[in-house]
Amino acid sequence: MRFMAIIKATPESEAGILPSAEQFAAMGRFNDEMTKAGVMLSGEGLQPSSDGARVRYTRGKVSVVDGPFTESKELIAGFWILQTGSLQEAVDWIKRVPFEAFGVDGDIEIRRIAEGEDIGSGQPSKQPG
């Protein structure tokens, strides 16, 4: 199963404050460990929302809103795509993210990626953990 681990934005990430060399190194070691274990398929950090835009579709009309966006708790700062045997395995990996190296609190949401066989099957996408 593939999962997306969604790293929630912080005031620091939205301000465009880049991690220090030590912080990059700690995250690099974690990413290397996941890659060597065959768990990490990809992962990226995102630029602040001030460099982005939202495209909104409302009743057939399209509008574009340039960043920054005010609700930082709903923004994404980065992501990993993981390949694991279960949600619990994905959770176990994400529990090891080296947040202590950054000195900030954080939230990471884990969501299963819908596969082709899930779409249109008429079955709920929930799989046993």
Summary of the structure (lengths in Angstrom):
residues: 129
radius of gyration: 16.8
end to end distance: 10.8
largest distance: 48.2
contacts: 292
relative contact order: 0.29
helix: 29%
strand: 29%
